[in-house]
Amino acid sequence: MLHYPKIPGSRNSPSGRCVAFEKYDGTNLHWDWDRDFGWHGFGTRRDDFNLDPAGVARFAEKHAHLRQCADVFRAAVADPVEEVFLQVAPYREFQSLKVFTEFLGPNSFAGLHKDDDPKELRLFDVWADGYGMIGPKRLVADFGHLPVLARVVYEGKLTGQFSEDVRRGKYGVSEGVVCKGGTGGSDVWMVKIKTYAYLGRLKQAFADHWEDFWE
């Protein structure tokens, strides 16, 4: 099961209004919450584990480079996000929700992490069972007070000039941005734009395989 869709590049992007979030160079992880059981599951884009000692241990065996993520989640993400789920409409209407975060450290690159680096999680999407993805404006309104929310770098029309400005480093992002539009559910769309500086790092690190990590 693929928990998070592949985000297309900007070549055929819509021309509507969007919110552009910083795209962090890390590993996509999901965290599952239920109104009756609380936080109970987690994993990468392609797998699931119980969020209990046995499940965390199995996850660490399979993903040794990500083994710190559960501790970081409990320390910085779990309680403040659950508080939103319990107190803010429309989350009170949903039985099950899923939070998507990027796991990274200061020297993470192309999904690889330095073991000794301090790690963090950045929240970038919330999915509600029976509804779909929360729209970008709602995401910012409801979670923008949390320091773990991905940084908003732009809000406005998605234009060719904006894309080029991102690529040339105008917005101070390392990897790039993810532009999101729509109001929520099936209406949400996303495209990613990466910087020329990141492209250079990919070509240096991966030679002929750099396109595997590009848009």
Phi, psi and omega per residue, in radians:
M1 nan 2.320 3.093
L2 -1.675 1.961 -3.050
H3 -1.365 -0.436 -3.121
Y4 -2.361 2.331 -3.067
P5 -1.254 2.739 3.025
K6 -1.269 2.251 -3.113
I7 -1.495 2.208 -3.136
P8 -1.247 2.796 3.032
G9 -1.303 3.137 -2.998
S10 -1.541 0.025 -3.043
R11 -1.010 -0.741 -3.134
N12 -2.023 0.708 -3.046
S13 -1.306 2.673 3.038
P14 -1.127 2.913 -3.141
S15 -1.920 0.238 -3.103
G16 -1.409 -3.031 3.124
R17 -1.347 2.637 -3.069
C18 -2.600 2.922 2.881
V19 -1.978 2.200 -3.134
A20 -1.799 2.088 3.120
F21 -1.799 2.576 3.040
E22 -1.056 2.375 3.073
K23 -1.697 2.042 -3.072
Y24 -1.596 2.524 -3.084
D25 -1.576 1.494 -3.102
G26 -2.628 -2.523 -3.111
T27 -2.136 2.265 -3.138
N28 -1.300 2.153 3.099
L29 -2.252 2.538 3.070
H30 -1.986 2.670 -3.103
W31 -2.366 2.178 -2.979
D32 -1.813 2.327 -3.102
W33 -2.222 2.452 3.093
D34 -2.286 2.484 -3.070
R35 -1.072 -0.509 -3.133
D36 -1.563 -0.540 -3.005
F37 -1.977 -0.130 -3.089
G38 1.244 -2.612 3.117
W39 -1.289 2.111 -3.007
H40 -2.342 -0.213 -3.099
G41 -2.619 2.818 3.114
F42 -2.862 3.043 3.091
G43 2.833 -3.029 3.082
T44 -1.493 -2.988 3.126
R45 -1.099 -0.365 -2.993
R46 -2.101 0.025 -3.139
D47 -2.522 2.959 -3.082
D48 -2.328 2.501 3.036
F49 -2.471 2.660 3.005
N50 -1.234 2.454 3.121
L51 -1.576 1.156 3.075
D52 -2.429 2.982 -3.066
P53 -0.922 -0.741 -3.128
A54 -1.180 -0.733 3.132
G55 -1.167 -0.699 3.105
V56 -1.112 -0.670 3.115
A57 -1.149 -0.731 3.113
R58 -1.144 -0.697 3.081
F59 -1.041 -0.788 -3.117
A60 -1.111 -0.583 3.091
E61 -1.152 -0.670 -3.111
K62 -1.448 -0.600 -3.066
H63 -2.220 1.235 -3.053
A64 -1.029 -0.613 -3.089
H65 -1.279 -0.139 3.140
L66 -1.970 0.164 -2.923
R67 -1.123 -0.307 -3.132
Q68 -1.434 -0.139 -2.922
C69 -1.121 -0.675 -3.097
A70 -1.126 -0.690 3.099
D71 -1.129 -0.732 3.127
V72 -1.130 -0.708 3.139
F73 -1.072 -0.839 -3.116
R74 -1.129 -0.610 -3.073
A75 -1.326 -0.610 -2.940
A76 -2.162 -0.289 -2.977
V77 -2.087 -0.784 -2.925
A78 -0.974 -0.961 -3.031
D79 -1.189 -0.855 -3.117
P80 -1.144 -0.600 3.108
V81 -1.240 -0.727 3.102
E82 -1.070 -0.620 3.109
E83 -1.059 -0.693 3.069
V84 -1.115 -0.787 -3.137
F85 -1.025 -0.616 -3.068
L86 -1.473 -0.440 -2.970
Q87 -1.992 -0.335 -2.994
V88 -1.926 2.288 2.966
A89 -1.321 2.541 0.123
P90 -1.603 0.118 -3.029
Y91 -1.097 -0.496 3.132
R92 -1.111 -0.292 -3.112
E93 -1.489 -0.246 -3.031
F94 -1.752 2.445 3.086
Q95 -1.382 -0.721 -3.055
S96 -2.255 2.407 3.102
L97 -2.382 2.698 3.140
K98 -2.289 2.300 3.139
V99 -1.878 2.386 3.099
F100 -1.944 2.304 -3.122
T101 -2.333 2.773 2.992
E102 -1.857 2.252 3.135
F103 -1.755 2.195 -3.059
L104 -2.791 2.890 2.996
G105 -2.259 3.089 -3.078
P106 -1.109 -0.383 -3.136
N107 -2.014 0.299 3.080
S108 -1.165 2.523 -3.129
F109 -2.700 2.171 3.064
A110 0.921 0.722 3.095
G111 1.461 0.038 3.105
L112 -1.824 2.473 -3.038
H113 -2.250 2.512 3.053
K114 -1.436 2.207 -3.018
D115 -1.031 -0.648 -3.053
D116 -1.498 -0.126 -3.136
D117 -1.199 2.497 2.920
P118 -1.145 2.482 -3.069
K119 -1.985 2.739 3.057
E120 -2.474 2.872 3.018
L121 -2.097 2.370 3.080
R122 -2.039 2.080 3.134
L123 -1.323 2.285 3.131
F124 -2.296 -0.178 3.077
D125 -2.757 2.689 3.031
V126 -2.315 2.296 -3.131
W127 -2.044 2.335 -3.141
A128 -1.966 2.308 3.140
D129 -1.079 2.245 -3.132
G130 1.498 -0.048 -3.127
Y131 -2.205 -0.915 -3.085
G132 1.993 -2.757 -3.097
M133 -1.230 2.411 2.991
I134 -1.196 2.385 -3.127
G135 -1.099 2.708 -3.032
P136 -1.109 -0.677 3.137
K137 -1.178 -0.692 3.105
R138 -1.148 -0.688 3.120
L139 -1.018 -0.796 3.140
V140 -1.174 -0.727 -3.114
A141 -1.109 -0.668 -3.024
D142 -1.594 -0.464 -3.070
F143 -2.108 0.024 -3.074
G144 -1.136 -0.350 3.110
H145 -1.365 -0.160 -3.127
L146 -1.591 2.327 -3.130
P147 -1.174 -0.233 -3.118
V148 -1.483 -0.179 -3.141
L149 -1.185 2.428 3.087
A150 -0.949 2.449 -3.074
R151 -1.175 2.304 3.029
V152 -1.470 2.151 -3.106
V153 -1.871 -0.234 -3.078
Y154 -2.903 2.544 2.969
E155 -2.449 2.138 -3.097
G156 2.814 -2.816 -3.102
K157 -1.307 2.395 3.090
L158 -1.440 1.881 -3.077
T159 -2.117 2.883 3.057
G160 -1.084 -0.612 3.132
Q161 -1.151 -0.722 3.092
F162 -1.081 -0.781 3.133
S163 -1.015 -0.767 -3.132
E164 -1.179 -0.648 3.099
D165 -1.099 -0.696 3.080
V166 -1.088 -0.835 -3.093
R167 -1.043 -0.604 -3.082
R168 -1.534 0.028 3.011
G169 1.592 0.265 -3.086
K170 -1.106 -0.545 -2.996
Y171 -1.710 0.136 3.014
G172 1.163 0.583 3.092
V173 -1.848 2.570 -3.105
S174 -1.397 -0.993 -3.128
E175 -1.530 -0.818 -3.111
G176 2.773 -2.653 -3.142
V177 -2.366 2.795 2.921
V178 -2.044 2.109 3.120
C179 -1.653 2.286 -3.103
K180 -2.248 2.367 3.102
G181 -2.307 3.067 -3.130
G182 1.660 2.911 -3.038
T183 -1.666 -0.362 3.138
G184 2.565 2.845 -3.139
G185 1.160 -2.410 -3.110
S186 -1.216 -0.166 -3.125
D187 -1.403 -0.266 -3.063
V188 -1.294 2.348 3.027
W189 -2.219 2.739 -3.108
M190 -2.508 2.532 2.950
V191 -2.483 2.663 3.130
K192 -1.983 2.556 3.109
I193 -2.309 2.181 -3.106
K194 -1.953 2.757 -3.046
T195 -1.481 2.739 3.061
Y196 -1.140 -0.572 3.110
A197 -1.107 -0.707 3.105
Y198 -1.170 -0.682 3.071
L199 -0.994 -0.741 3.114
G200 -1.091 -0.704 3.109
R201 -1.129 -0.706 3.129
L202 -1.108 -0.780 -3.120
K203 -1.132 -0.623 3.125
Q204 -1.236 -0.668 -3.051
A205 -1.446 -0.612 -2.963
F206 -2.091 0.040 3.053
A207 0.863 -2.054 -3.044
D208 -1.257 -0.139 -3.088
H209 -1.840 0.237 -3.063
W210 -1.083 -0.513 -3.107
E211 -1.133 -0.363 3.099
D212 -1.141 -0.343 -3.086
F213 -1.991 0.081 -3.095
W214 -1.567 -2.785 -3.037
E215 -1.308 nan nan
